[in-house]
Amino acid sequence: MLGDVLLINDMHKEAAQAIFDHLMEGCRAKGERYRCVVGISGESGSGKSELAHSLGKLLKDSNIRVKVIHTDNYYKIQPLLREEWRRNKGFDKIGLDEYDWIKIKKTIRDFKEQQECMIPCIDLIPEQVDKLITDFSKIDLLIIDGLYAINAPDIDLRVFIDLTYHETKINQIIRMKEALSDFRMSILEKEHLAVVSLKPMADLIVDKSYQVVTREEHMKGT
């Protein structure tokens, strides 16, 4: 998203390094020419974008050309219309079905096939959706992040940040993407239920202390 605020600190960088190590091991096993996709999901304010950016920086430093795609750009309803639509028609539909999965699948397919792709990009200042063209033939690895990103197909490494919106409230206030009204809190609760349902799909869990563990290790510790 254009105009988004990132709050990157050492915990994001350290978690990104751990994910990078897992990713490099897995990608090497798939072959030199394999085009990997990483998905990062978590609730609002959990650090998805910060983690994606930090991971992208590590990949770039290793001479791997990487593109970060934010799936929050793929909502079916545009930003200026979304609150009214949710209030009047769609509050009970808040969740996975709000994403345009057809467009998300096409973006991943175009990356895999090394094609040019037109992708949506929300500009947070005017709250409008722009269209950008990217040439995936020049990209080696794709990172997609967002509330429900790991639900997308053909992802090679799924990362889940295990923090709830209650635990990330300070980050939400600092970033101020949306005012924390009673209605917004109700939306966050609906999103929470949808995001948590994706946790079993994860390969790696970023726990509440921002340590990265495998799903199996996380299950043993709970």
C-alpha positions, 0 to 999 in steps of 0.5 A, spaced: 500 500 500 502 506 498 503 511 504 503 505 509 507 506 515 512 501 517 514 500 524 520 496 523 525 494 529 530 488 531 524 483 533 522 484 526 529 483 523 531 477 527 524 474 526 526 475 518 533 472 519 530 465 522 524 465 516 530 467 511 534 461 514 528 456 513 526 459 506 533 458 503 534 451 505 527 449 502 528 453 496 535 449 495 531 443 496 526 445 490 532 446 485 536 452 483 530 455 478 524 454 482 520 460 483 518 460 491 512 464 494 512 466 501 506 467 505 505 471 511 498 472 515 496 475 522 492 480 525 491 487 524 498 491 527 501 484 528 507 486 523 506 483 517 508 488 512 514 489 517 516 482 517 515 482 509 519 488 508 525 485 513 525 479 509 525 482 502 531 486 505 535 480 507 533 476 500 535 483 496 542 483 500 543 475 498 542 477 490 535 474 490 530 479 486 524 479 490 517 482 490 512 484 496 505 484 494 500 486 500 493 482 499 490 487 502 490 491 496 485 485 493 479 487 497 473 486 492 470 493 495 474 499 494 477 503 501 472 509 500 466 504 500 468 499 504 465 501 511 458 503 508 458 496 505 460 493 511 455 497 515 449 496 510 450 489 507 456 485 509 458 485 516 456 478 517 461 477 511 467 480 513 473 475 512 476 471 507 470 472 502 472 480 502 478 478 498 478 477 490 481 471 490 481 470 483 486 476 482 490 473 487 491 467 484 492 470 477 498 474 480 501 468 483 500 464 476 503 470 473 509 470 477 510 462 476 510 463 469 514 469 469 509 474 465 507 481 466 502 482 471 497 488 472 496 488 480 492 493 484 495 498 489 491 502 494 494 509 495 492 510 503 492 518 502 486 519 497 484 512 499 483 510 491 486 503 488 491 504 482 493 499 477 501 497 477 504 493 472 510 489 474 514 484 470 515 478 474 520 475 469 525 480 473 523 477 479 526 471 483 521 470 489 514 473 491 512 475 498 505 476 499 502 478 506 496 480 509 490 478 513 488 472 509 495 471 505 496 464 507 490 462 504 492 463 497 494 457 493 501 455 491 505 458 497 511 454 499 512 457 506 506 459 510 508 464 516 503 465 521 504 471 526 500 469 533 498 475 536 491 478 536 488 485 535 488 486 543 495 485 543 497 489 537 492 495 539 498 500 540 501 499 533 494 500 530 494 506 534 500 509 532 499 507 524 492 510 525 490 506 518 483 506 521 480 510 527 479 505 533 471 506 534 466 501 536 465 499 529 472 498 528 473 493 534 467 489 532 470 488 525 477 486 528 473 481 532 470 478 526 477 478 522 480 475 528 476 469 527 477 468 520 485 469 521 485 464 527 482 459 522 488 459 518 493 458 523 493 450 522 495 451 515 502 455 517 509 452 516 512 457 521 509 460 527 511 467 529 510 466 537 507 472 542 515 473 543 516 474 536 520 468 536 520 463 530 518 456 531 515 450 526 508 448 527 510 442 530 514 445 535 509 450 537 504 445 538 509 441 543 509 448 547 502 449 547 
